[in-house]
Amino acid sequence: MKLIAQVKLQPTEEQADALSRTLLAWSKSANYISSYAWMAKSFRAYDLHKATYYDVRERFGLTAQAAIRVIAVVGDAYKLDKKVKRTFRRLAAMTYDNRILTWALPKMQVSIWTLDGRQRMSFVCGEKQRQLLESLQGECDLTYRDGEYYLHQTCNVIEDESFDPSGWLGVDFGIVNIATTSDGATFTGAAVLGVRKRRRRQRRRLQAKQTRSATRRLRLLSGKEERFAKDVNHQVSKRIVSEAKRTGRGIAVEELTGIRDRVTVRTSQRDNLHNWSFAQLRVFLEYKAKLAGVPMVAVDPRYTSQKCSVCGHTERANRPSQDAFLCRSCGFVAHADHNAAVNISGRALVSAPNVSPSTDSRPAVTSP
């Protein structure tokens, strides 16, 4: 499996200046190549190489390998869509390969090409990223964010051997409760909702001031809410996968693709719905389950919250409130999310041979 290890570079002032100028030259060269591709309607990397290689090297001071990489990046961008001209921001991410960037892991250093030649720089990272780098393979991206430089290295991690599950751990996604399992474990979303409401009030207050200090504060707050929710999703997915593997079960989730377009909610709840990060949680579950060798399936979500997990009676009135379930047929009482998770588990158990594991083509995941 491909995972991304993120490390933070520790350049000197001179090295940081060299990195900045290198990223700027890269972005300008990418836009130059993209303009030619759009004008000539020639989008293949091979054709772009023949037409722009020498110009790019002469105009922007790139080495041979750096020029090859930027041409490939533009060609890949047009593979996605040839109907819109591709533009690159001022300090766009720069792609490196092992010819222009090498790692010295024991010394926690990299040797990286810049416009000023090769530069040896230190980097810092967590222990998990350090372990991932032992299996590094492929290209690496240099990015600039909030005054800091980061490297995002692709790593090829060996997955655990998959097993035949003895059962299925159903997982119900929600807003109030981020996830509830068929075992009864509940992962509340109160902390995430609290942070989201607090940040929303803070943003409104600062935007109303319209001062420079308020603008600076808004920049500092940018992304904090997203990072907090991401960390919570990592923790929740890790615990669910660990429990499934410990008990020899697979993981069953609802197929919620397009849920935001299908569901209608009150105006006051729209913000919570559209900020609901269930897709991210599912991606985290998928890649952690795959790493651990835990099977995972997606089942039909229809009526899982209205069906009684004991007698099978399905009726909207079975769920009188957000968190309560009361079967109108047999009188079974339970927490609504737990009941739904049990139904999800049951559907996977009954129709597992006909339910395909989630095999969506997704990008590599950045490790927390």
C-alpha positions in Angstrom: 0.0 0.0 0.0 1.2 3.5 -0.8 1.3 5.9 2.2 2.7 9.4 2.4 5.3 10.3 5.1 5.4 14.0 5.8 8.5 15.5 7.3 9.4 19.1 8.1 12.6 20.6 6.7 14.9 22.7 8.9 16.7 25.0 6.4 18.9 27.9 7.3 17.8 31.4 6.1 20.0 31.1 3.0 18.6 27.6 2.3 15.0 28.8 2.8 15.7 31.6 0.3 17.0 29.0 -2.2 14.0 26.8 -1.7 11.6 29.7 -2.2 13.3 30.8 -5.5 13.3 27.2 -6.7 9.6 26.7 -6.0 8.9 30.0 -7.8 10.9 28.9 -10.9 9.2 25.6 -10.8 5.7 27.2 -10.8 6.6 29.7 -13.5 8.0 26.9 -15.7 4.8 24.8 -15.1 2.6 27.7 -16.2 4.8 28.3 -19.2 4.5 24.7 -20.3 0.8 24.7 -19.6 0.2 27.8 -21.7 2.0 26.2 -24.6 0.0 23.0 -24.2 -3.2 24.9 -24.1 -2.3 27.1 -27.1 -1.0 24.2 -29.2 -3.6 21.7 -28.0 -0.8 19.3 -27.4 -1.1 17.6 -24.0 1.1 14.5 -24.1 4.2 14.7 -21.9 6.3 13.3 -24.8 5.2 16.1 -27.2 5.6 18.8 -24.5 9.1 17.5 -23.8 10.1 17.9 -27.4 8.6 21.4 -27.7 9.5 23.0 -24.4 12.5 21.1 -22.7 15.3 23.4 -23.9 13.2 26.6 -23.4 12.4 25.6 -19.8 16.0 25.0 -18.9 17.2 28.2 -20.4 14.4 30.5 -19.2 14.0 29.2 -15.6 17.4 27.7 -14.8 16.2 24.1 -14.2 18.5 21.1 -14.5 17.7 18.3 -16.9 15.9 16.1 -14.4 13.9 19.0 -12.8 12.8 20.0 -16.3 11.7 16.4 -17.1 9.8 16.3 -13.8 7.9 19.6 -14.4 6.9 18.6 -17.9 5.6 15.2 -16.6 3.6 17.1 -13.9 1.9 19.3 -16.5 1.2 16.3 -18.8 -0.4 14.4 -15.8 -2.5 17.5 -15.0 -4.0 17.5 -18.5 -4.7 13.8 -18.3 -7.4 14.7 -15.8 -9.2 17.3 -17.9 -8.3 18.8 -21.3 -11.2 21.2 -21.3 -9.8 23.7 -18.8 -6.4 25.4 -19.0 -4.2 24.2 -16.0 -2.7 26.9 -13.9 -0.3 26.5 -11.0 -0.2 28.8 -7.9 2.8 30.9 -7.1 4.7 28.4 -4.9 3.2 25.2 -6.2 4.4 21.8 -4.9 7.5 20.7 -6.7 8.1 17.0 -7.5 11.4 15.4 -6.8 12.8 11.9 -7.7 15.9 10.1 -6.4 18.1 11.8 -9.0 17.5 15.3 -7.4 16.7 14.3 -3.8 18.3 11.7 -1.7 17.7 10.7 2.0 20.3 10.2 4.7 17.9 8.6 7.3 20.5 7.8 10.0 21.5 11.5 10.0 17.9 12.8 9.6 19.0 14.8 6.5 18.2 15.2 2.9 20.3 16.3 -0.1 18.0 18.3 -2.2 18.5 20.2 -5.5 17.8 23.9 -5.6 18.7 26.8 -8.0 21.8 27.2 -5.9 22.8 23.6 -6.4 22.6 20.7 -4.0 21.7 21.6 -0.4 22.0 19.3 2.6 19.2 20.0 5.1 18.0 18.5 8.4 14.5 17.4 8.9 12.2 16.5 11.8 9.4 14.0 12.0 7.6 11.6 14.3 8.6 8.0 15.0 5.8 6.7 12.8 7.0 8.8 9.8 10.5 7.7 10.5 9.4 4.0 10.3 7.5 4.7 7.1 10.6 6.2 5.5 12.4 2.9 5.8 10.1 1.7 2.9 10.3 4.9 0.8 9.7 4.4 -2.9 8.9 6.7 -5.7 8.6 10.5 -5.9 8.6 13.1 -3.3 6.8 16.6 -3.2 8.3 19.7 -1.7 5.6 22.0 -0.4 5.5 25.4 1.3 2.9 26.1 4.0 2.6 28.8 6.7 6.2 29.8 6.4 7.5 26.2 6.6 8.8 23.7 4.1 7.7 20.1 4.0 8.5 16.9 2.1 5.8 14.4 1.3 7.5 11.1 0.5 5.7 8.1 -1.0 6.3 4.9 0.9 5.4 1.4 -0.1 4.1 -0.3 3.1 3.6 -4.1 3.3 0.1 -5.0 4.3 -0.8 -7.7 6.8 -2.2 -11.0 5.4 -5.9 -10.9 5.0 -8.1 -13.4 6.9 -11.6 -14.9 6.6 -13.8 -13.0 9.1 -15.7 -14.9 11.7 -18.3 -12.1 11.7 -18.8 -8.4 10.9 -18.4 -5.4 13.1 -21.1 -3.0 11.9 -20.3 0.7 12.0 -23.0 3.4 11.8 -21.7 6.9 10.9 -23.4 10.0 12.3 -23.0 13.7 13.2 -23.9 13.7 16.9 -22.0 10.4 17.3 -19.2 10.1 14.8 -19.4 6.3 14.8 -21.2 3.6 16.7 -20.3 -0.1 16.4 -22.6 -3.1 16.7 -20.7 -3.9 19.9 -22.2 -0.8 21.5 -19.0 1.4 21.4 -19.9 5.0 20.8 -17.5 7.7 19.5 -19.2 11.0 20.3 -18.8 14.0 18.0 -19.5 16.5 20.8 -15.9 17.7 20.8 -15.8 18.2 17.1 -19.2 20.0 17.0 -18.1 22.2 20.0 -14.9 23.2 18.2 -16.8 23.9 15.0 -19.4 26.1 16.7 -16.7 28.0 18.6 -14.6 28.6 15.5 -17.7 29.7 13.6 -18.5 32.3 16.2 -14.9 33.4 16.4 -14.7 33.8 12.6 -17.9 35.9 12.5 -16.6 38.1 15.3 -13.2 38.7 13.6 -14.6 39.2 10.2 -16.9 41.9 11.5 -13.9 43.9 12.9 -12.3 44.2 9.4 -8.9 45.2 10.9 -5.4 44.0 10.1 -5.0 42.3 13.4 -8.3 40.5 12.9 -7.1 39.3 9.5 -3.8 38.1 10.9 -5.8 36.2 13.6 -8.0 34.6 11.0 -4.9 33.4 9.1 -3.6 31.8 12.3 -6.9 30.0 12.9 -7.1 28.8 9.3 -7.1 25.0 9.2 -7.2 24.3 13.0 -10.8 23.0 12.9 -10.0 20.7 10.0 -6.8 19.4 11.7 -8.7 18.7 14.9 -11.5 16.8 13.1 -8.8 14.8 11.1 -7.0 13.8 14.3 -10.3 12.6 15.9 -11.1 10.6 12.7 -7.7 9.0 12.9 -8.2 8.0 16.5 -11.7 6.6 15.9 -10.7 4.6 12.8 -7.7 3.1 14.6 -9.8 1.9 17.5 -12.4 0.3 15.3 -9.8 -1.5 13.2 -8.0 -2.7 16.3 -11.2 -4.1 17.8 -12.1 -5.9 14.5 -8.7 -7.5 14.1 -8.6 -8.5 17.8 -11.9 -10.3 17.5 -11.2 -11.8 14.0 -14.1 -9.9 12.3 -14.4 -7.8 9.2 -15.8 -4.2 9.2 -19.2 -3.4 7.6 -20.1 0.2 6.9 -22.9 2.0 5.0 -22.5 3.1 1.4 -23.0 6.8 1.9 -21.7 8.1 -1.4 -23.8 11.1 -2.4 -25.5 11.4 0.9 -25.3 15.2 1.0 -27.2 15.4 -2.2 -29.9 13.0 -1.1 -30.6 14.2 2.5 -32.6 17.3 3.3 -32.2 18.9 6.8 -33.3 22.0 8.6 -31.5 25.3 7.7 -29.8 25.3 11.2 -28.3 21.9 10.5 -27.0 22.5 7.0 -23.6 23.6 8.2 -23.1 20.5 10.3 -24.2 18.2 7.5 -21.9 19.8 4.9 -18.9 19.8 7.4 -19.6 16.1 8.3 -16.3 14.3 7.6 -17.7 10.8 7.2 -15.9 10.4 3.9 -12.6 11.1 5.5 -13.4 8.7 8.3 -14.3 6.0 5.8 -11.0 6.5 3.9 -9.1 6.2 7.2 -11.0 3.0 8.0 -10.3 1.6 4.6 -6.5 2.1 4.6 -6.0 1.1 8.2 -8.1 -2.0 7.7 -6.2 -2.9 4.5 -2.9 -2.4 6.4 -4.1 -4.7 9.2 -5.5 -7.3 6.8 -9.1 -6.7 8.0 -11.8 -7.3 5.4 -14.2 -4.3 4.9 -17.5 -4.2 3.0 -20.0 -1.5 2.2 -23.8 -2.4 2.5 -27.0 -0.7 1.4 -27.8 1.9 4.0 -31.6 2.1 3.4 -33.8 1.8 6.5 -31.0 0.7 8.8 -32.1 3.3 11.3 -35.8 2.3 11.0 -35.5 -1.5 11.1 -35.7 -3.4 14.3 -32.6 -5.5 14.8 -34.5 -8.1 16.8 -37.8 -8.7 14.8 -37.0 -7.0 11.5 -40.0 -4.7 11.6 -39.3 -1.5 9.6 -41.3 1.7 10.2 -40.3 5.4 10.5 -42.2 5.6 13.8 -39.7 3.1 15.3 -37.3 6.1 15.7 -39.2 8.7 17.7 -36.0 10.9 18.3 -32.4 11.2 17.2 -31.0 8.8 19.8 -34.0 6.6 20.7 -35.3 3.4 19.0 -38.6 1.8 20.0 -39.9 -1.0 17.9 -43.7 -0.6 17.3 -44.0 -4.3 16.8 -42.0 -6.2 19.4 -41.3 -3.3 21.8 -37.5 -3.6 21.6 -35.8 -0.5 23.0 -32.2 0.5 22.2 -30.0 3.4 21.2 -30.9 4.3 17.6 -27.3 4.3 16.4 -26.5 1.0 18.1 -29.6 -0.6 16.5 -28.5 0.7 13.1 -25.0 -0.7 13.5 -26.4 -4.1 14.4 -28.5 -4.0 11.2 -25.4 -3.1 9.2 -23.6 -6.0 10.7 -26.5 -8.3 9.9 -26.6 -7.2 6.2 -22.9 -7.9 5.8 -23.4 -11.3 7.3 -26.3 -12.3 5.1 -25.1 -10.8 1.8 -21.3 -10.7 2.2 -20.6 -12.8 -0.9 -22.6 -10.3 -3.0 -21.1 -7.2 -1.4 -17.8 -6.1 -2.9 -15.1 -4.7 -0.6 -14.5 -1.0 -1.1 -12.1 -0.9 -3.9 -12.5 2.8 -4.9 -9.4 4.2 -6.6 -8.2 6.7 -4.0 -5.0 8.7 -3.6 -2.3 7.7 -1.2 -3.1 8.7 2.4 -0.9 11.0 4.4 0.0 9.3 7.6 -0.9 11.2 10.8 
